[in-house]
Amino acid sequence: MEPGVYRFRDEERRVIYVGKAKSLRPRLSSYFQDISGLHPRTQQMVLTASSVEWTVVSTEVEALALEYSWIKEFDPRFNVKYRDDKSYPWLAVTVGEEFPRVTVMRGAQRKGVRYFGPYGHAWAIRDTVDTLLRVFPMRSCSAGVFRRSAAIGRPCLLGDIGKCAAPCVGRVTAEEHRAIVDDFLAFMGGQTAGFTKRIETRMKEASDAEEYELAAKLRDDLAALHRVLEKQTVVLGDGTDADVLGFVDDPLEVAVQIFSVRGGRIRGQRGWVADKTDEAPFNELVQAALMTLYEDAIPTAIPREVLVPTLPADASVVTELLSERRGGPVTIRVPKRGDKRALMETVEQNAKQSMMRHKMKRSSDLTARSLALEEIQEALGLPTAPLRIECYDISNLGETEIVASMVVFEDGLPRKSEYRRFTIRHEGQSDVAAMHEVITRRFERLLKAKDSDDEEGPGIDPETGKPRRFAYKPALVVVDGGPPQVAAAYTAMQELGITDVALSGLAKRLEEVWLPNDPDPVIMPRTSEGLYLLQRIRDEAHRFAITHHRTRRSKSMIDSILDPVAGLGPTRRKALLKSFGSVRKLRLATAEEIATVPGIGAATAQSIVQALATGEAAPAVNTATGEILEDR
């Protein structure tokens, strides 16, 4: 009767479901009752699973944290996984820097950064910042621009027009700039009344003193603040900091909308939609959403109050966990009346609209993907629909810098975590020989993973418990090319004894599908969903290969051009490429800008400028496609 976390695995030792229980024995026993009494998705999970393992912990808080940590780590296919509609932009202030800057950030939140939002669009942040910079002229430039302005002793355009206090050239000290930043943070945090009253008072004083130019500037500053405030609707008059969650669910899916309220004003909105894998109670869906929302959040991003339509399944445990992460008390409650209840109803209405849009889009997407896989199965004569498809492409520059890509699509969707890049080991090979090498290396890794005798099972890394790279067998391999490339891949697979994986090639010119040992191509209709999916997979493999090729080419070019520069070894060349991104941008830099790179002195920087001035290179062309590989 101890709390713990359990994992179901399939026959390939892949984690397919993670669960938590206050008492492990009765929870696990419930999965092994009469299977007809289980929810259809739970039935599918149990029938797919071949083993179950569990970990006993001391408290329910530990179990809750471990459950969601494993869900994030193993990405089980049968767990409810809320996913953002998109990567939301945040207004961020880098308070950890000596001269903090305001910018737009996406992705995981970091320490030393103060966030406001999320916003629906990046342009909304930029519009807000552009308006506020005339009142709070803090730094908004990148590190490179800041260093360049400091080096030349002249501020950028924002400094000239009064939208930056120009700390880069010493117009204000670090302490004075920090005071401007603090005022900006206070305004964005909801302390707006004091600023508007202060500006109104100063404007009247300037007018009385007949300082009309100053009064006009203060009038424009006041108008700018009012424009920003008009865009942020006041929804809670008591200046509450809270996140408000609204839910809509049906037997198959659940939609969530979150309004972020700071200082009584709506600062941002975001939403998720997820499949329901079983008949989970509504309070468990609420709990999953809260854990997803705050799992990676920094302490300052967790509000003092969270409003939900019903308390989470383990309300006290979730409250304790969030309070620990925030470093202060967190209240989770259900609003019953008043402004907060009205706001909850608005959020729920947004969730309904989100679910409606999602269903209209998903119905067509699911139908198209299912039809595409069925058409590929029929066209290629496969026994089952190819749920996992791998595609390979070769990219080269003449006979040098040959690279290859492998992209993976599962259920008709890209699985980017399993994309792989290859660098061809033997230069001077043709595309056909390179394809043979890549396919050989990929399936040698598969055979090695299958032959491993790890305790966790074949294909599982005993140290991490995660699948080894290349450990899963595809149902279909697609190569970019016609009969020569298909023949090379087929030979490589036959040499390794791989006979249970289908193979085809997709030729670019006429979009013909080629099979091994077949003199005639398979012609799929141009309007075929199956052909469209194959084209999308092939194009994704080509894009991934070209990206890798450009990265290596930039490194190769910088190596060849900078060879004459004495004392410039691999480490410093790598630092240059990381700092400037490409040879073209490095050529545009001055010696002073190059000297700001760690390890590069003034004399070396001048030598680099001279080497770049005399080392112009002709544009490179991908011989397979004729595409010019430009520095970007």
Secondary structure, DSSP 8 states (H G I E B T S, - for coil): ---EEEEEE-TT--EEEEEEESSHHHHHHHTTS-GGGS-HHHHHHHHH--EEEEEE-SSHHHHHHHHHHHHHHH--TTS---EESS---EEEE-TTSSS-BEEEE-SS--TT-EEE---S-HHHHHHHHHHHTTTS--B-S-HHHHHHHHHHT---HHHHTTSS--GGGTSS-HHHHHHHHHHHHHHHTT--HHHHHHHHHHHHHHHHTT-HHHHHHHHHHHHHHHHHHHHS-B--TT---EEEEEEEE-SSEEEEEEEEEETTEEEEEEEEEEE--S---HHHHHHHHHHHHHSS--GGGS-SEEE-SS--TTHHHHHHHHHHHHTS--EEE---SHHHHHHHHHHHHHHHHHHHHHHHHHHHHHHHHHHHHHHHHHHHT-SS--SEEEEEEEEEETTEEEEEEEEEEETTEE-GGG-EEEE-SSTT--HHHHHHHHHHHHHHHHHHHHT---TT-TTB-TTT-SB-TT-S--SEEEEESSHHHHHHHHHHHHHTT--SSEEEEE-TTT--EE-TT-SS-B---TT-HHHHHHHHHHHHHHHHHHHHHHHHHHHHHHHHHTTTSTT--HHHHHHHHHHH-SHHHHHHS-HHHHTTSTT--HHHHHHHHHHHHH-----EE-TTT--EE---
